[in-house]
Amino acid sequence: MNTSKIEHLNLIDGGSLPYRPKEIEELLLVSKVLDGGLVQQGSNYTFVVELRSKKIIFWGIYKPSKGERPLWDFPYGTLHNRERCSYIVSNFLGWNIVPPTVIRDGPHGEGSMQFCVHYDGESNYYTLRESNKDRMKLIACFDLLVNNTDRKPSHCFRSTDGQIWGIDHGLTFHVEPKLRSVIWDFSGHRLNLEYLDDLERLKKELDKSDSDLSKELLDLLDEEEFYIFKKRVDAFIEDPKLPTVEQYLKKNNLNE
């Protein structure tokens, strides 16, 4: 497995937390919400909240399902599930693109709770693409797999610990081809060979309906969404190359 290695995550008080995804997920689930504020940007209600578990204090990004704006093409109340699904796929692959994300109750009901990584204050896709081409290409491949409909420049950034992340994955896993992204610079590029084993592992896991990954995805997604996701994985393994805009439109009959 090729893992994008992360050693730690920075905390509010200047300390750090060892990057052990399962432990961080548990921390997100059991921590008490102390305070929070509404993020002014965005179509849906998103809160930055302060969380505490014993002596550990950290921030989380809380997106309650009740705060979702109704959309014509995504079922209402499902975007938080898609945030979780994107994380568990990213984590299973070992690509560590999406910060740890769980589903839990909060001040405004059930929603996704994501570990809030500390933004360096200046980076975005455009400032990172030249010096981090392999990472950006990997994020583009991930977006193609999960059918990301909302990859904006600010949804890729560097945290203060040096890691490059992708966030905001509520508009993913639709059954129809809906890729919308700023990352088209790597069209025609193939996925680096070292990551193909990760995709093969993912395929094997998805082929087993009783695997932990399949069961959770089937619990959070519509059955058709799950099987279309499997087809995208299979197709990309067969030809692990990022398409041009024209190729993507033609392949999916979107030119008309």
C-alpha positions as a Markdown table, in Angstrom:
| # | Residue | x | y | z |
|---|---|---|---|---|
| 1 | Met | 0.0 | 0.0 | 0.0 |
| 2 | Asn | 1.3 | 3.4 | -0.9 |
| 3 | Thr | 0.5 | 5.7 | 2.0 |
| 4 | Ser | 0.8 | 9.5 | 1.9 |
| 5 | Lys | 2.5 | 9.5 | 5.3 |
| 6 | Ile | 1.1 | 11.9 | 8.0 |
| 7 | Glu | 2.8 | 11.9 | 11.3 |
| 8 | His | 0.7 | 14.2 | 13.3 |
| 9 | Leu | -2.1 | 16.8 | 13.3 |
| 10 | Asn | -1.8 | 20.2 | 15.0 |
| 11 | Leu | -4.1 | 21.1 | 17.9 |
| 12 | Ile | -5.5 | 24.5 | 19.0 |
| 13 | Asp | -3.1 | 24.9 | 21.9 |
| 14 | Gly | 0.0 | 24.4 | 19.8 |
| 15 | Gly | 0.4 | 20.7 | 20.6 |
| 16 | Ser | -0.1 | 17.9 | 18.2 |
| 17 | Leu | -1.9 | 14.6 | 17.9 |
| 18 | Pro | -0.4 | 11.4 | 16.4 |
| 19 | Tyr | -2.1 | 10.6 | 13.1 |
| 20 | Arg | -3.9 | 7.4 | 13.9 |
| 21 | Pro | -7.1 | 7.6 | 11.9 |
| 22 | Lys | -9.2 | 5.1 | 14.0 |
| 23 | Glu | -8.3 | 6.9 | 17.2 |
| 24 | Ile | -9.1 | 10.3 | 15.7 |
| 25 | Glu | -12.4 | 9.0 | 14.5 |
| 26 | Glu | -13.2 | 7.8 | 18.1 |
| 27 | Leu | -12.1 | 11.2 | 19.4 |
| 28 | Leu | -14.5 | 12.9 | 17.0 |
| 29 | Leu | -17.3 | 10.7 | 18.1 |
| 30 | Val | -16.9 | 11.0 | 21.9 |
| 31 | Ser | -15.7 | 14.5 | 22.4 |
| 32 | Lys | -18.0 | 17.2 | 23.9 |
| 33 | Val | -18.9 | 20.2 | 21.7 |
| 34 | Leu | -18.0 | 23.2 | 23.8 |
| 35 | Asp | -18.6 | 26.1 | 21.4 |
| 36 | Gly | -18.9 | 26.9 | 17.7 |
| 37 | Gly | -19.6 | 29.5 | 15.1 |
| 38 | Leu | -21.2 | 29.5 | 11.7 |
| 39 | Val | -19.0 | 29.7 | 8.7 |
| 40 | Gln | -20.3 | 32.6 | 6.6 |
| 41 | Gln | -19.2 | 31.2 | 3.2 |
| 42 | Gly | -21.0 | 28.3 | 1.6 |
| 43 | Ser | -24.5 | 27.3 | 0.6 |
| 44 | Asn | -25.1 | 24.9 | 3.5 |
| 45 | Tyr | -24.8 | 25.5 | 7.2 |
| 46 | Thr | -21.3 | 24.7 | 8.3 |
| 47 | Phe | -20.0 | 25.3 | 11.8 |
| 48 | Val | -16.4 | 25.4 | 13.2 |
| 49 | Val | -16.8 | 23.9 | 16.7 |
| 50 | Glu | -14.5 | 23.5 | 19.6 |
| 51 | Leu | -14.3 | 19.9 | 20.9 |
| 52 | Arg | -12.9 | 18.5 | 24.1 |
| 53 | Ser | -12.1 | 14.9 | 25.2 |
| 54 | Lys | -10.3 | 14.7 | 28.6 |
| 55 | Lys | -7.3 | 17.0 | 28.2 |
| 56 | Ile | -7.4 | 17.2 | 24.4 |
| 57 | Ile | -9.0 | 20.3 | 22.8 |
| 58 | Phe | -9.3 | 20.6 | 19.0 |
| 59 | Trp | -11.5 | 22.0 | 16.3 |
| 60 | Gly | -14.1 | 20.2 | 14.2 |
| 61 | Ile | -16.1 | 21.1 | 11.1 |
| 62 | Tyr | -19.7 | 20.2 | 11.8 |
| 63 | Lys | -22.2 | 20.0 | 8.9 |
| 64 | Pro | -25.7 | 19.1 | 10.2 |
| 65 | Ser | -28.0 | 17.4 | 7.7 |
| 66 | Lys | -30.8 | 19.8 | 8.7 |
| 67 | Gly | -28.6 | 22.7 | 7.5 |
| 68 | Glu | -28.4 | 21.4 | 3.9 |
| 69 | Arg | -29.9 | 23.4 | 1.2 |
| 70 | Pro | -32.3 | 21.3 | -1.0 |
| 71 | Leu | -30.7 | 20.5 | -4.3 |
| 72 | Trp | -32.5 | 19.2 | -7.4 |
| 73 | Asp | -29.9 | 16.5 | -8.2 |
| 74 | Phe | -28.9 | 15.2 | -4.7 |
| 75 | Pro | -31.4 | 13.7 | -2.2 |
| 76 | Tyr | -32.0 | 16.0 | 0.7 |
| 77 | Gly | -30.2 | 15.1 | 4.0 |
| 78 | Thr | -27.5 | 12.9 | 2.4 |
| 79 | Leu | -24.6 | 15.3 | 1.9 |
| 80 | His | -23.1 | 14.5 | 5.4 |
| 81 | Asn | -23.1 | 10.8 | 4.5 |
| 82 | Arg | -21.1 | 11.6 | 1.3 |
| 83 | Glu | -18.6 | 13.5 | 3.4 |
| 84 | Arg | -18.1 | 10.3 | 5.5 |
| 85 | Cys | -18.0 | 8.0 | 2.4 |
| 86 | Ser | -15.3 | 10.2 | 0.8 |
| 87 | Tyr | -13.2 | 10.0 | 3.9 |
| 88 | Ile | -13.4 | 6.2 | 4.3 |
| 89 | Val | -12.5 | 5.6 | 0.7 |
| 90 | Ser | -9.5 | 8.0 | 1.0 |
| 91 | Asn | -8.5 | 6.4 | 4.2 |
| 92 | Phe | -8.8 | 2.8 | 2.8 |
| 93 | Leu | -6.6 | 3.7 | -0.2 |
| 94 | Gly | -4.0 | 5.2 | 2.2 |
| 95 | Trp | -4.0 | 8.4 | 0.1 |
| 96 | Asn | -5.0 | 10.5 | 3.1 |
| 97 | Ile | -6.7 | 13.2 | 1.1 |
| 98 | Val | -9.7 | 13.8 | 3.3 |
| 99 | Pro | -9.3 | 14.6 | 7.0 |
| 100 | Pro | -10.9 | 12.1 | 9.5 |
| 101 | Thr | -14.7 | 12.4 | 9.3 |
| 102 | Val | -17.5 | 10.7 | 11.3 |
| 103 | Ile | -21.2 | 11.0 | 11.5 |
| 104 | Arg | -22.5 | 12.0 | 14.9 |
| 105 | Asp | -25.1 | 14.0 | 16.8 |
| 106 | Gly | -24.3 | 17.7 | 17.4 |
| 107 | Pro | -26.0 | 20.9 | 18.6 |
| 108 | His | -28.2 | 20.9 | 15.5 |
| 109 | Gly | -28.8 | 17.1 | 15.1 |
| 110 | Glu | -27.0 | 14.5 | 13.1 |
| 111 | Gly | -24.3 | 15.6 | 10.7 |
| 112 | Ser | -20.7 | 15.0 | 9.7 |
| 113 | Met | -17.9 | 16.0 | 12.0 |
| 114 | Gln | -14.5 | 16.4 | 10.4 |
| 115 | Phe | -11.2 | 17.1 | 12.1 |
| 116 | Cys | -10.4 | 20.7 | 11.4 |
| 117 | Val | -6.8 | 20.7 | 10.0 |
| 118 | His | -5.0 | 24.0 | 10.5 |
| 119 | Tyr | -4.9 | 26.0 | 7.2 |
| 120 | Asp | -1.6 | 27.7 | 6.5 |
| 121 | Gly | -3.6 | 30.8 | 5.6 |
| 122 | Glu | -2.5 | 31.3 | 2.0 |
| 123 | Ser | -2.4 | 28.1 | -0.1 |
| 124 | Asn | -4.9 | 26.8 | -2.7 |
| 125 | Tyr | -4.8 | 24.7 | -5.8 |
| 126 | Tyr | -3.3 | 27.4 | -7.9 |
| 127 | Thr | -0.4 | 28.1 | -5.5 |
| 128 | Leu | 0.3 | 24.4 | -4.9 |
| 129 | Arg | 0.0 | 22.8 | -8.4 |
| 130 | Glu | 3.5 | 23.5 | -9.7 |
| 131 | Ser | 5.4 | 22.3 | -6.7 |
| 132 | Asn | 3.1 | 19.5 | -5.8 |
| 133 | Lys | 2.2 | 17.9 | -9.1 |
| 134 | Asp | 2.0 | 14.3 | -7.9 |
| 135 | Arg | -0.3 | 15.2 | -5.0 |
| 136 | Met | -2.6 | 17.3 | -7.2 |
| 137 | Lys | -2.7 | 14.5 | -9.8 |
| 138 | Leu | -3.7 | 12.1 | -7.0 |
| 139 | Ile | -6.5 | 14.4 | -5.8 |
| 140 | Ala | -7.7 | 14.6 | -9.4 |
| 141 | Cys | -7.8 | 10.8 | -9.7 |
| 142 | Phe | -9.7 | 10.6 | -6.4 |
| 143 | Asp | -12.2 | 13.2 | -7.6 |
| 144 | Leu | -12.8 | 11.1 | -10.7 |
| 145 | Leu | -13.4 | 8.0 | -8.6 |
| 146 | Val | -15.9 | 9.6 | -6.2 |
| 147 | Asn | -17.5 | 11.7 | -8.9 |
| 148 | Asn | -16.7 | 15.0 | -7.1 |
| 149 | Thr | -19.1 | 17.8 | -8.3 |
| 150 | Asp | -17.5 | 20.6 | -6.3 |
| 151 | Arg | -13.7 | 20.8 | -6.5 |
| 152 | Lys | -13.0 | 24.5 | -6.1 |
| 153 | Pro | -9.4 | 26.0 | -5.8 |
| 154 | Ser | -9.9 | 26.6 | -2.1 |
| 155 | His | -10.9 | 23.0 | -1.5 |
| 156 | Cys | -7.2 | 22.0 | -1.8 |
| 157 | Phe | -4.8 | 23.5 | 0.7 |
| 158 | Arg | -1.7 | 23.0 | 2.8 |
| 159 | Ser | -2.1 | 22.7 | 6.6 |
| 160 | Thr | 0.5 | 24.2 | 9.1 |
| 161 | Asp | 2.0 | 20.7 | 9.5 |
| 162 | Gly | 2.8 | 20.6 | 5.7 |
| 163 | Gln | 0.2 | 18.1 | 4.6 |
| 164 | Ile | -1.9 | 18.9 | 1.5 |
| 165 | Trp | -5.6 | 18.1 | 2.0 |
| 166 | Gly | -8.8 | 18.1 | 0.0 |
| 167 | Ile | -12.1 | 19.1 | 1.7 |
| 168 | Asp | -15.8 | 19.6 | 1.0 |
| 169 | His | -16.9 | 16.3 | -0.4 |
| 170 | Gly | -20.7 | 16.5 | 0.2 |
| 171 | Leu | -21.4 | 16.5 | -3.6 |
| 172 | Thr | -20.0 | 13.1 | -4.5 |
| 173 | Phe | -21.1 | 9.6 | -5.4 |
| 174 | His | -23.9 | 10.6 | -7.7 |
| 175 | Val | -25.0 | 8.0 | -10.2 |
| 176 | Glu | -24.7 | 10.4 | -13.2 |
| 177 | Pro | -21.3 | 11.7 | -14.4 |
| 178 | Lys | -21.0 | 15.1 | -12.8 |
| 179 | Leu | -17.3 | 15.8 | -12.3 |
| 180 | Arg | -16.8 | 19.5 | -11.8 |
| 181 | Ser | -13.3 | 20.5 | -10.9 |
| 182 | Val | -10.6 | 23.1 | -11.4 |
| 183 | Ile | -8.0 | 20.3 | -11.7 |
| 184 | Trp | -7.7 | 19.7 | -15.4 |
| 185 | Asp | -4.0 | 20.5 | -15.8 |
| 186 | Phe | -3.2 | 16.8 | -15.6 |
| 187 | Ser | -5.5 | 15.6 | -18.4 |
| 188 | Gly | -3.8 | 12.8 | -20.3 |
| 189 | His | -1.6 | 11.9 | -17.3 |
| 190 | Arg | -1.7 | 8.4 | -16.0 |
| 191 | Leu | -1.9 | 7.5 | -12.3 |
| 192 | Asn | 1.5 | 6.7 | -10.9 |
| 193 | Leu | 2.1 | 3.0 | -10.9 |
| 194 | Glu | 2.8 | 2.9 | -7.1 |
| 195 | Tyr | -0.9 | 3.7 | -6.5 |
| 196 | Leu | -2.4 | 1.0 | -8.7 |
| 197 | Asp | -2.0 | -1.6 | -5.9 |
| 198 | Asp | -4.2 | 0.6 | -3.7 |
| 199 | Leu | -6.9 | 0.6 | -6.4 |
| 200 | Glu | -6.7 | -3.2 | -6.7 |
| 201 | Arg | -7.2 | -3.5 | -3.0 |
| 202 | Leu | -10.2 | -1.2 | -3.2 |
| 203 | Lys | -11.7 | -3.2 | -6.0 |
| 204 | Lys | -11.3 | -6.5 | -4.0 |
| 205 | Glu | -12.9 | -4.9 | -1.0 |
| 206 | Leu | -15.8 | -3.5 | -3.0 |
| 207 | Asp | -16.4 | -6.9 | -4.7 |
| 208 | Lys | -17.1 | -8.4 | -1.3 |
| 209 | Ser | -20.6 | -7.2 | -0.2 |
| 210 | Asp | -19.9 | -8.3 | 3.4 |
| 211 | Ser | -16.6 | -6.4 | 3.7 |
| 212 | Asp | -16.6 | -3.6 | 6.3 |
| 213 | Leu | -16.0 | -1.0 | 3.6 |
| 214 | Ser | -18.8 | -2.2 | 1.4 |
| 215 | Lys | -21.3 | -2.5 | 4.3 |
| 216 | Glu | -20.7 | 1.0 | 5.4 |
| 217 | Leu | -20.9 | 2.5 | 1.9 |
| 218 | Leu | -24.1 | 0.6 | 1.3 |
| 219 | Asp | -25.5 | 1.9 | 4.6 |
| 220 | Leu | -24.7 | 5.5 | 3.7 |
| 221 | Leu | -25.3 | 5.5 | -0.1 |
| 222 | Asp | -28.1 | 4.4 | -2.3 |
| 223 | Glu | -27.5 | 0.9 | -3.7 |
| 224 | Glu | -27.2 | 2.2 | -7.2 |
| 225 | Glu | -24.7 | 4.9 | -6.2 |
| 226 | Phe | -22.6 | 2.1 | -4.6 |
| 227 | Tyr | -22.6 | 0.0 | -7.7 |
| 228 | Ile | -21.9 | 2.9 | -10.1 |
| 229 | Phe | -18.9 | 3.8 | -7.8 |
| 230 | Lys | -17.7 | 0.2 | -8.2 |
| 231 | Lys | -17.9 | 0.6 | -12.0 |
| 232 | Arg | -15.9 | 3.8 | -11.9 |
| 233 | Val | -13.2 | 2.1 | -9.9 |
| 234 | Asp | -13.1 | -0.9 | -12.3 |
| 235 | Ala | -13.0 | 1.4 | -15.4 |
| 236 | Phe | -10.2 | 3.5 | -13.9 |
| 237 | Ile | -8.1 | 0.4 | -13.1 |
| 238 | Glu | -8.5 | -0.7 | -16.7 |
| 239 | Asp | -7.4 | 2.7 | -18.0 |
| 240 | Pro | -5.8 | 4.7 | -15.2 |
| 241 | Lys | -5.5 | 8.0 | -17.1 |
| 242 | Leu | -7.1 | 11.3 | -16.4 |
| 243 | Pro | -9.3 | 12.4 | -19.3 |
| 244 | Thr | -9.4 | 15.8 | -21.0 |
| 245 | Val | -12.7 | 17.7 | -20.7 |
| 246 | Glu | -13.6 | 16.7 | -24.3 |
| 247 | Gln | -12.9 | 13.0 | -23.6 |
| 248 | Tyr | -14.9 | 13.1 | -20.4 |
| 249 | Leu | -17.9 | 14.7 | -22.1 |
| 250 | Lys | -17.8 | 12.3 | -25.1 |
| 251 | Lys | -17.3 | 9.2 | -22.9 |
| 252 | Asn | -20.4 | 10.1 | -20.8 |
| 253 | Asn | -22.5 | 11.3 | -23.7 |
| 254 | Leu | -22.6 | 14.9 | -22.4 |
| 255 | Asn | -21.9 | 16.7 | -25.6 |
| 256 | Glu | -25.5 | 17.0 | -26.7 |
